Amino acid sequence: MSTADDLVVTHDEAAHRWEGRLDGEVVALADYVPQGSSIAMVHTEVDPAHEHEGLATKVVEAALADVRARGLRVVPACSFVRLHVRRHAEEYADIL
């Protein structure tokens, strides 16, 4: 059985989202809306069969790392993302 450590996160720029895959299947995602030099993260979702496995956190962390690498800022419009960056405020202060 695959675990959160096996999650592969990719950026689908055309669909405006990051996707988390286990065994090639999308099981978690984070949607965003581009806003110039910022990205508004508007929605996260996890397949119900994989809830409470930490997959949303893994996708959000990968997305935030990608935002940072691209020199952009993030607008945490999604409640899950907002809570995550609030809990790790020092880590993400430079991209908020």
Backbone as a printed PyTorch tensor [residue, N CA C, xyz], in Angstrom:
tensor([[[  0.8400,  -1.1870,   0.0000],
         [  0.0000,   0.0000,   0.0000],
         [  0.8820,   1.2460,   0.0000]],

        [[  0.5540,   2.2000,  -0.8290],
         [  1.3170,   3.4470,  -0.9190],
         [  1.0060,   4.3470,   0.2710]],

        [[  1.9980,   5.1550,   0.6360],
         [  1.8300,   6.0940,   1.7490],
         [  2.1460,   7.5040,   1.2750]],

        [[  1.9920,   8.4670,   2.1750],
         [  2.2870,   9.8660,   1.8480],
         [  3.7250,  10.0230,   1.3650]],

        [[  4.6320,   9.1970,   1.8570],
         [  6.0280,   9.2750,   1.4160],
         [  6.1890,   8.9010,  -0.0550]],

        [[  5.2260,   8.1800,  -0.6020],
         [  5.2690,   7.7650,  -2.0070],
         [  4.5920,   8.7730,  -2.9380]],

        [[  3.9990,   9.8080,  -2.3690],
         [  3.2590,  10.7850,  -3.1650],
         [  4.1990,  11.5460,  -4.0930]],

        [[  3.8230,  11.6310,  -5.3580],
         [  4.5690,  12.3950,  -6.3580],
         [  3.7180,  13.6120,  -6.7050]],

        [[  4.2730,  14.8080,  -6.4570],
         [  3.5350,  16.0470,  -6.7140],
         [  4.0870,  16.7080,  -7.9670]],

        [[  3.1870,  17.0370,  -8.8820],
         [  3.5650,  17.7150, -10.1170],
         [  2.6980,  18.9530, -10.2940]],

        [[  3.2340,  19.8990, -11.0460],
         [  2.5190,  21.1430, -11.3390],
         [  1.9130,  21.0350, -12.7260]],

        [[  0.6070,  21.1390, -12.8120],
         [ -0.0960,  21.1660, -14.0970],
         [ -0.4700,  22.6240, -14.3560]],

        [[  0.4380,  23.3360, -15.0040],
         [  0.2580,  24.7720, -15.2040],
         [ -0.9740,  25.0870, -16.0440]],

        [[ -1.2690,  24.2620, -17.0360],
         [ -2.4390,  24.5020, -17.8940],
         [ -3.7450,  24.4050, -17.1040]],

        [[ -3.7900,  23.5010, -16.1290],
         [ -4.9900,  23.3170, -15.3070],
         [ -4.9770,  24.1900, -14.0590]],

        [[ -3.8690,  24.9130, -13.8320],
         [ -3.7030,  25.7670, -12.6460],
         [ -3.8680,  24.9560, -11.3590]],

        [[ -3.0790,  23.8900, -11.2640],
         [ -3.1240,  23.1130, -10.0330],
         [ -1.8800,  22.2510,  -9.8740]],

        [[ -1.6430,  21.8780,  -8.6350],
         [ -0.6350,  20.8810,  -8.3130],
         [ -1.3930,  19.5990,  -8.0270]],

        [[ -0.8620,  18.4930,  -8.5170],
         [ -1.5040,  17.1960,  -8.3430],
         [ -0.5870,  16.2610,  -7.5720]],

        [[ -1.1680,  15.5520,  -6.6290],
         [ -0.4540,  14.5180,  -5.9000],
         [ -0.9060,  13.1630,  -6.3960]],

        [[  0.0510,  12.3370,  -6.8120],
         [ -0.2780,  11.0220,  -7.3770],
         [  0.3430,   9.8960,  -6.5480]],

        [[ -0.4600,   8.8680,  -6.3720],
         [  0.0090,   7.6070,  -5.8070],
         [ -0.2130,   6.5430,  -6.8680]],

        [[  0.8240,   5.8330,  -7.2060],
         [  0.7340,   4.7890,  -8.2340],
         [  0.1070,   5.3240,  -9.5210]],

        [[  0.4440,   6.5720,  -9.8770],
         [ -0.0290,   7.1750, -11.1150],
         [ -1.4190,   7.7780, -11.0660]],

        [[ -2.1280,   7.6060,  -9.9730],
         [ -3.5010,   8.1040,  -9.8440],
         [ -3.5240,   9.3960,  -9.0280]],

        [[ -4.2400,  10.4200,  -9.5200],
         [ -4.3760,  11.6730,  -8.7740],
         [ -5.2520,  11.4060,  -7.5570]],

        [[ -4.6730,  11.6380,  -6.3730],
         [ -5.3990,  11.4070,  -5.1250],
         [ -5.5220,  12.6750,  -4.2870]],

        [[ -4.8120,  13.7290,  -4.6910],
         [ -4.8850,  15.0050,  -3.9750],
         [ -4.5250,  16.1110,  -4.9510]],

        [[ -5.0800,  17.2990,  -4.7040],
         [ -4.7530,  18.4220,  -5.5770],
         [ -4.9070,  19.7390,  -4.8380]],

        [[ -4.2740,  20.7480,  -5.3950],
         [ -4.3900,  22.1240,  -4.9000],
         [ -4.5650,  23.0190,  -6.1180]],

        [[ -5.7400,  23.6300,  -6.2180],
         [ -6.0450,  24.5280,  -7.3320],
         [ -5.6190,  25.9490,  -6.9940]],

        [[ -5.2620,  26.7080,  -8.0300],
         [ -4.8830,  28.1020,  -7.8150],
         [ -5.3580,  28.9800,  -8.9600]],

        [[ -5.3400,  30.2820,  -8.6920],
         [ -5.6530,  31.2880,  -9.7000],
         [ -4.4420,  32.2060,  -9.7920]],

        [[ -3.8110,  32.3120, -10.9680],
         [ -2.6750,  33.2260, -11.1120],
         [ -3.1530,  34.6710, -10.9900]],

        [[ -2.3630,  35.4830, -10.2790],
         [ -2.6950,  36.8960, -10.0920],
         [ -1.4310,  37.7290, -10.2550]],

        [[ -0.9200,  37.7940, -11.4600],
         [  0.3060,  38.5500, -11.7010],
         [  1.4850,  37.8890, -11.0230]],

        [[  2.0780,  38.5820, -10.0510],
         [  3.2370,  38.0390,  -9.3410],
         [  2.8360,  37.2160,  -8.1160]],

        [[  1.5520,  36.9280,  -7.9930],
         [  1.0380,  36.1100,  -6.8920],
         [  0.2170,  34.9490,  -7.4370]],

        [[  0.0420,  33.9750,  -6.5800],
         [ -0.8150,  32.8360,  -6.8820],
         [ -1.7970,  32.7060,  -5.7280]],

        [[ -3.0860,  32.7680,  -6.0360],
         [ -4.1160,  32.5650,  -5.0150],
         [ -4.4450,  31.0780,  -4.9670]],

        [[ -4.0950,  30.4520,  -3.8690],
         [ -4.4150,  29.0300,  -3.6950],
         [ -5.8470,  28.9640,  -3.1740]],

        [[ -6.7510,  28.4420,  -4.0110],
         [ -8.1810,  28.5660,  -3.7510],
         [ -8.8790,  27.2810,  -3.3030]],

        [[ -8.2330,  26.1280,  -3.4820],
         [ -8.9400,  24.8860,  -3.1580],
         [ -7.9490,  23.7370,  -3.0180]],

        [[ -8.1650,  22.9190,  -2.0100],
         [ -7.4340,  21.6560,  -1.8980],
         [ -8.4600,  20.5360,  -1.8050]],

        [[ -8.0670,  19.3870,  -2.2850],
         [ -8.9940,  18.2500,  -2.2910],
         [ -8.1990,  16.9540,  -2.2000]],

        [[ -8.7550,  16.0070,  -1.4640],
         [ -8.1470,  14.6800,  -1.3370],
         [ -9.2250,  13.6380,  -1.6130]],

        [[ -8.8630,  12.6230,  -2.3660],
         [ -9.7750,  11.5070,  -2.6150],
         [-10.2290,  10.9580,  -1.2620]],

        [[-11.5330,  10.7820,  -1.0620],
         [-12.0350,  10.2900,   0.2280],
         [-11.3680,   8.9940,   0.7010]],

        [[-10.9380,   8.1650,  -0.2100],
         [-10.2720,   6.9140,   0.1730],
         [ -8.9010,   7.1580,   0.7910]],

        [[ -8.3900,   8.3970,   0.6640],
         [ -7.0520,   8.7140,   1.1740],
         [ -7.0580,   9.8570,   2.1880]],

        [[ -8.2210,  10.1590,   2.7520],
         [ -8.2790,  11.2190,   3.7580],
         [ -7.4910,  10.8150,   5.0020]],

        [[ -7.0030,  11.8240,   5.7040],
         [ -6.2820,  11.6470,   6.9670],
         [ -4.9640,  10.8920,   6.8100]],

        [[ -4.3580,  11.0000,   5.6220],
         [ -3.0520,  10.3790,   5.3780],
         [ -1.9550,  11.4280,   5.2140]],

        [[ -2.3170,  12.7070,   5.3460],
         [ -1.3290,  13.7740,   5.2070],
         [ -1.0450,  14.1830,   3.7740]],

        [[ -1.8760,  13.7470,   2.8410],
         [ -1.6060,  14.0260,   1.4290],
         [ -1.8210,  15.4930,   1.0740]],

        [[ -2.8500,  16.1100,   1.6210],
         [ -3.0850,  17.5300,   1.3310],
         [ -1.9080,  18.3640,   1.8140]],

        [[ -1.3890,  18.0360,   2.9790],
         [ -0.2290,  18.7630,   3.5030],
         [  0.9600,  18.6150,   2.5650]],

        [[  1.2040,  17.4090,   2.0880],
         [  2.3280,  17.1800,   1.1680],
         [  2.1720,  17.9890,  -0.1170]],

        [[  0.9560,  18.0220,  -0.6750],
         [  0.7200,  18.7820,  -1.9060],
         [  0.9080,  20.2710,  -1.6470]],

        [[  0.3650,  20.7690,  -0.5490],
         [  0.4890,  22.1960,  -0.2320],
         [  1.9470,  22.5660,   0.0010]],

        [[  2.6890,  21.7570,   0.7230],
         [  4.1070,  22.0530,   0.9520],
         [  4.8890,  22.0820,  -0.3600]],

        [[  4.6060,  21.1460,  -1.2530],
         [  5.2790,  21.1400,  -2.5590],
         [  4.8850,  22.3670,  -3.3700]],

        [[  3.6170,  22.7320,  -3.3230],
         [  3.1430,  23.9100,  -4.0540],
         [  3.8050,  25.1780,  -3.5280]],

        [[  3.8820,  25.3120,  -2.2160],
         [  4.5040,  26.5020,  -1.6310],
         [  5.9940,  26.5640,  -1.9650]],

        [[  6.6600,  25.4320,  -1.9930],
         [  8.0710,  25.4010,  -2.3920],
         [  8.2170,  25.8300,  -3.8480]],

        [[  7.2930,  25.4080,  -4.6910],
         [  7.3150,  25.7880,  -6.1050],
         [  7.0590,  27.2840,  -6.2690]],

        [[  6.1050,  27.8060,  -5.5200],
         [  5.8250,  29.2500,  -5.5480],
         [  7.0910,  30.0200,  -5.1870]],

        [[  7.7560,  29.5910,  -4.1300],
         [  8.9940,  30.2460,  -3.6950],
         [ 10.0650,  30.1610,  -4.7850]],

        [[ 10.2400,  28.9940,  -5.3660],
         [ 11.2640,  28.7990,  -6.4000],
         [ 11.0110,  29.6710,  -7.6220]],

        [[  9.7630,  29.9680,  -7.8920],
         [  9.4060,  30.8070,  -9.0390],
         [  9.4730,  32.2970,  -8.7170]],

        [[  9.7930,  32.6300,  -7.4660],
         [  9.8930,  34.0300,  -7.0680],
         [  8.5440,  34.7210,  -6.9660]],

        [[  7.5050,  33.9300,  -6.6960],
         [  6.1550,  34.4800,  -6.5860],
         [  5.7360,  34.5690,  -5.1260]],

        [[  4.5620,  35.1320,  -4.9160],
         [  3.9690,  35.2000,  -3.5930],
         [  2.6840,  34.3880,  -3.6170]],

        [[  2.2140,  34.0110,  -2.4360],
         [  1.0000,  33.2100,  -2.3420],
         [ -0.0750,  33.9720,  -1.5700]],

        [[ -1.2980,  33.8330,  -2.0390],
         [ -2.4740,  34.3340,  -1.3350],
         [ -3.2270,  33.0850,  -0.8680]],

        [[ -3.2310,  32.8200,   0.4420],
         [ -3.8630,  31.5950,   0.9400],
         [ -5.3830,  31.7430,   1.0520]],

        [[ -6.0860,  31.6600,  -0.0710],
         [ -7.5400,  31.8260,  -0.0950],
         [ -8.2750,  30.5760,   0.3920]],

        [[ -7.6610,  29.4360,   0.2680],
         [ -8.2370,  28.1680,   0.7320],
         [ -8.0230,  28.0510,   2.2460]],

        [[ -9.0470,  27.6280,   2.9700],
         [ -8.9360,  27.5460,   4.4320],
         [ -7.8410,  26.5710,   4.8700]],

        [[ -7.6510,  25.4740,   4.1580],
         [ -6.6070,  24.5150,   4.5180],
         [ -5.2260,  25.1400,   4.3450]],

        [[ -5.0110,  25.8220,   3.2330],
         [ -3.7230,  26.4810,   2.9770],
         [ -3.4970,  27.5820,   4.0050]],

        [[ -4.5370,  28.3610,   4.2790],
         [ -4.4300,  29.4490,   5.2560],
         [ -4.0040,  28.9050,   6.6210]],

        [[ -4.6210,  27.8190,   7.0630],
         [ -4.2640,  27.2120,   8.3440],
         [ -2.8270,  26.6960,   8.3210]],

        [[ -2.4220,  26.0790,   7.2250],
         [ -1.0620,  25.5470,   7.1240],
         [ -0.0210,  26.6660,   7.2230]],

        [[ -0.2140,  27.7460,   6.4810],
         [  0.7860,  28.8220,   6.5340],
         [  0.7360,  29.5520,   7.8730]],

        [[ -0.4150,  29.5910,   8.5090],
         [ -0.5060,  30.1990,   9.8400],
         [  0.2810,  29.3650,  10.8510]],

        [[  0.1730,  28.0530,  10.7500],
         [  0.8930,  27.1600,  11.6690],
         [  2.4050,  27.1900,  11.4380]],

        [[  2.8230,  27.5660,  10.2430],
         [  4.2450,  27.6030,   9.8830],
         [  4.6110,  29.0040,   9.3920]],

        [[  4.1600,  30.0070,  10.1280],
         [  4.2790,  31.4090,   9.6980],
         [  5.7130,  31.8160,   9.3810]],

        [[  6.6590,  31.4370,  10.2140],
         [  8.0530,  31.8360,   9.9760],
         [  8.5950,  31.2190,   8.6920]],

        [[  8.2160,  30.0000,   8.4260],
         [  8.7120,  29.2940,   7.2420],
         [  8.2290,  29.9280,   5.9370]],

        [[  7.0230,  30.5010,   5.9710],
         [  6.4320,  31.0200,   4.7340],
         [  6.3050,  32.5360,   4.6910]],

        [[  6.8300,  33.2290,   5.6830],
         [  6.6910,  34.6910,   5.7450],
         [  7.2030,  35.3800,   4.4810]],

        [[  8.2380,  34.8370,   3.8700],
         [  8.8380,  35.4870,   2.6960],
         [  7.9820,  35.4100,   1.4380]],

        [[  6.9820,  34.5280,   1.4150],
         [  6.1480,  34.4290,   0.2070],
         [  4.7080,  34.8780,   0.4470]],

        [[  4.4100,  35.3360,   1.6440],
         [  3.0520,  35.8230,   1.9320],
         [  2.9220,  37.2860,   1.5850]]])
